[in-house]
Amino acid sequence: MAEKTQVTKTGIAGWPAATKGYVEELQIEMRRVTWPSWKQVRATTGVVIACVFAFAAYFWAVDLVIGRTVTRVLTAFSK
């Protein structure tokens, strides 16, 4: 006996309607978004770039200290 496939509202036959509903809801939501001003974008971008360089410098210093420490320990034990 052949089984019947149940088609729900968002099933096989309902995907065009579901897609249309999604796009409509997306447009409504995008109208509600408050976008930052250009001044805010530049300021936060500057903060992000400064933090990236600060963390890079910190990790470079930590790597340098740990690397030299490991090298000294290995040199001491290899003599």
Secondary structure in CASP SS format (residue, H / E / C, confidence):
PFRMAT SS
TARGET T0000
AUTHOR 0000-0000-0000
METHOD secondary structure of the structure
MODEL  1
M C 1.00
A C 1.00
E C 1.00
K C 1.00
T C 1.00
Q C 1.00
V C 1.00
T C 1.00
K C 1.00
T C 1.00
G C 1.00
I C 1.00
A C 1.00
G C 1.00
W H 1.00
P H 1.00
A H 1.00
A H 1.00
T H 1.00
K H 1.00
G H 1.00
Y H 1.00
V H 1.00
E H 1.00
E H 1.00
L H 1.00
Q H 1.00
I H 1.00
E H 1.00
M H 1.00
R H 1.00
R H 1.00
V C 1.00
T C 1.00
W C 1.00
P C 1.00
S C 1.00
W H 1.00
K H 1.00
Q H 1.00
V H 1.00
R H 1.00
A H 1.00
T H 1.00
T H 1.00
G H 1.00
V H 1.00
V H 1.00
I H 1.00
A H 1.00
C H 1.00
V H 1.00
F H 1.00
A H 1.00
F H 1.00
A H 1.00
A H 1.00
Y H 1.00
F H 1.00
W H 1.00
A H 1.00
V H 1.00
D H 1.00
L H 1.00
V H 1.00
I H 1.00
G H 1.00
R H 1.00
T H 1.00
V H 1.00
T H 1.00
R H 1.00
V H 1.00
L H 1.00
T H 1.00
A H 1.00
F H 1.00
S H 1.00
K C 1.00
END
